[in-house]
């Protein structure tokens, strides 16, 4: 009996948009103003968090997109070699808003939902049929964090 190879593809994390120097200055000034306001109200820790967040966003945006290897097999769902077993995945949904995304609801605390670009729209039907073999298809929306990351271009 032949082993089921599953479905695999390569995707980039996001579409890279070049930012001007003014954009980075704007990010820095907004972060500086928010941190100063936080210090004014006596919350130095929050000011530190704002500064670290602004630095992280700046670095992530300047770095550009990364390529990920995604595969679905009878063992589970794999993203860059990290295997999420089917026993830990509750449901899936495929959105087709601007570009198709696979939404996986997991039992994980740190990753309650994985949002993975599908890339080629021609892959949707085969992927949906394959995923139905292992977990439930349940309509869902991407979490707020995904939308915030999209706004920043992350």
Backbone torsions as a table, in degrees:
resi	resn	phi	psi	omega
1	UNK	NA	132.3	-177.6
2	UNK	-76.0	142.4	179.0
3	UNK	-77.7	140.0	-179.6
4	UNK	-75.4	114.1	-178.0
5	UNK	-76.3	-19.3	-179.7
6	UNK	81.3	-159.2	-179.4
7	UNK	-126.7	135.3	176.8
8	UNK	-140.7	154.8	179.0
9	UNK	-159.1	167.3	177.7
10	UNK	-113.2	135.6	177.1
11	UNK	-138.2	156.8	172.8
12	UNK	-96.2	151.4	-176.9
13	UNK	-61.5	-38.8	-178.8
14	UNK	-162.4	169.4	175.4
15	UNK	-84.4	124.0	-175.8
16	UNK	-78.5	130.8	175.7
17	UNK	-118.8	126.3	177.5
18	UNK	-67.7	133.7	178.1
19	UNK	-108.1	144.1	178.6
20	UNK	-80.8	165.7	176.0
21	UNK	-60.0	-34.8	178.9
22	UNK	-61.1	-34.5	179.3
23	UNK	-63.2	-44.6	179.8
24	UNK	-66.1	-39.0	175.9
25	UNK	-61.8	-42.0	178.4
26	UNK	-61.7	-43.9	177.0
27	UNK	-59.2	-45.9	-179.4
28	UNK	-64.3	-42.2	-179.7
29	UNK	-67.5	-40.4	177.9
30	UNK	-64.8	-43.1	178.8
31	UNK	-64.4	-41.7	179.6
32	UNK	-63.7	-42.7	179.1
33	UNK	-65.0	-42.9	179.7
34	UNK	-65.8	-40.0	178.6
35	UNK	-66.7	-40.8	178.7
36	UNK	-63.9	-40.9	178.2
37	UNK	-64.9	-38.4	178.5
38	UNK	-65.3	-42.0	177.7
39	UNK	-65.6	-39.3	178.8
40	UNK	-58.2	-38.9	179.6
41	UNK	-87.3	7.5	172.4
42	UNK	84.3	21.5	-179.2
43	UNK	-116.9	79.6	-176.8
44	UNK	-67.5	-35.5	179.8
45	UNK	-62.6	-42.4	178.2
46	UNK	-64.5	-36.7	177.0
47	UNK	-62.3	-40.1	177.5
48	UNK	-64.7	-41.9	178.3
49	UNK	-63.4	-41.4	177.9
50	UNK	-61.4	-44.5	178.6
51	UNK	-62.3	-45.5	178.5
52	UNK	-64.1	-38.7	179.0
53	UNK	-64.4	-42.9	-179.8
54	UNK	-64.8	-41.3	177.6
55	UNK	-64.1	-43.4	179.7
56	UNK	-62.8	-45.0	178.9
57	UNK	-62.2	-44.2	178.9
58	UNK	-59.5	-44.0	-179.5
59	UNK	-67.4	-44.3	-179.3
60	UNK	-63.0	-38.4	-179.9
61	UNK	-72.1	-40.4	179.8
62	UNK	-67.2	-31.5	-176.8
63	UNK	-67.2	-34.3	-178.5
64	UNK	88.1	-179.1	-175.7
65	UNK	-75.8	155.7	174.4
66	UNK	-115.0	151.5	177.0
67	UNK	-92.9	135.8	179.7
68	UNK	-118.1	145.8	174.2
69	UNK	-101.1	121.0	-177.6
70	UNK	-116.5	135.1	175.3
71	UNK	-145.1	147.2	178.2
72	UNK	-123.7	126.3	-178.0
73	UNK	-142.4	174.3	177.0
74	UNK	-59.9	-21.8	178.4
75	UNK	-75.4	-32.2	-178.0
76	UNK	154.9	-161.0	-179.5
77	UNK	-105.6	131.6	-177.3
78	UNK	-121.8	131.6	177.1
79	UNK	-126.5	110.7	-178.7
80	UNK	54.0	38.6	176.9
81	UNK	89.5	-11.4	176.3
82	UNK	-85.9	119.1	-176.4
83	UNK	-93.6	126.5	172.7
84	UNK	-107.4	106.7	-176.8
85	UNK	-68.8	152.5	-178.4
86	UNK	-60.9	-28.1	179.3
87	UNK	-65.8	-22.6	179.7
88	UNK	-98.9	1.2	179.8
89	UNK	-108.5	123.9	-176.8
90	UNK	-85.6	-45.6	-176.6
91	UNK	-159.7	170.3	176.8
92	UNK	-137.6	162.0	173.9
93	UNK	-154.3	145.3	177.5
94	UNK	-113.6	118.6	177.6
95	UNK	-95.4	153.8	-179.7
96	UNK	-134.8	42.4	-178.0
97	UNK	-65.9	-98.9	176.6
98	UNK	-81.4	-48.0	174.5
99	UNK	-137.3	148.9	-175.3
100	UNK	-68.4	138.1	177.1
101	UNK	-130.9	146.7	173.2
102	UNK	-99.6	123.1	177.0
103	UNK	-105.8	122.2	178.0
104	UNK	-116.9	121.9	175.8
105	UNK	-92.0	122.1	-177.2
106	UNK	-113.3	171.7	176.2
107	UNK	-90.1	2.3	-177.7
108	UNK	-70.8	147.1	178.4
109	UNK	-80.2	-41.9	-179.0
110	UNK	-78.8	-29.6	-179.5
111	UNK	-127.0	72.3	-178.7
112	UNK	-68.3	-24.3	177.0
113	UNK	-143.6	132.0	175.1
114	UNK	-104.0	132.0	177.8
115	UNK	-116.9	112.4	-173.7
116	UNK	-121.0	124.5	174.9
117	UNK	-63.4	140.2	179.6
118	UNK	-90.8	-29.4	-179.6
119	UNK	85.5	-103.6	-176.3
120	UNK	-69.6	118.1	178.4
121	UNK	-61.7	-21.7	178.1
122	UNK	-68.6	-13.8	-178.4
123	UNK	-84.3	-14.6	-170.7
124	UNK	-59.9	-50.3	-175.5
125	UNK	-62.3	-46.9	179.2
126	UNK	-62.5	-42.2	-179.2
127	UNK	-64.4	-45.2	179.9
128	UNK	-60.4	-46.7	-180.0
129	UNK	-62.3	-39.2	-179.8
130	UNK	-67.8	-45.1	-178.4
131	UNK	-65.5	-33.2	179.6
132	UNK	-61.4	-22.9	178.5
133	UNK	-68.4	-25.4	-171.0
134	UNK	-116.2	-25.8	-180.0
135	UNK	-150.3	168.6	-175.3
136	UNK	-78.0	142.8	173.7
137	UNK	-93.6	120.8	-175.7
138	UNK	-137.8	126.4	-178.4
139	UNK	-62.1	134.6	-178.9
140	UNK	-155.3	163.2	178.0
141	UNK	-110.0	151.8	174.5
142	UNK	-66.7	144.7	-179.8
143	UNK	-66.7	162.6	-178.5
144	UNK	-56.7	-37.7	-179.1
145	UNK	-58.7	-35.7	178.2
146	UNK	-65.8	-41.0	179.1
147	UNK	-67.5	-39.7	177.8
148	UNK	-63.8	-43.5	178.1
149	UNK	-63.0	-36.4	177.9
150	UNK	-64.9	-38.8	179.4
151	UNK	-62.2	-42.2	179.9
152	UNK	-80.1	-9.3	-179.4
153	UNK	78.1	32.3	-179.3
154	UNK	-97.7	NA	NA
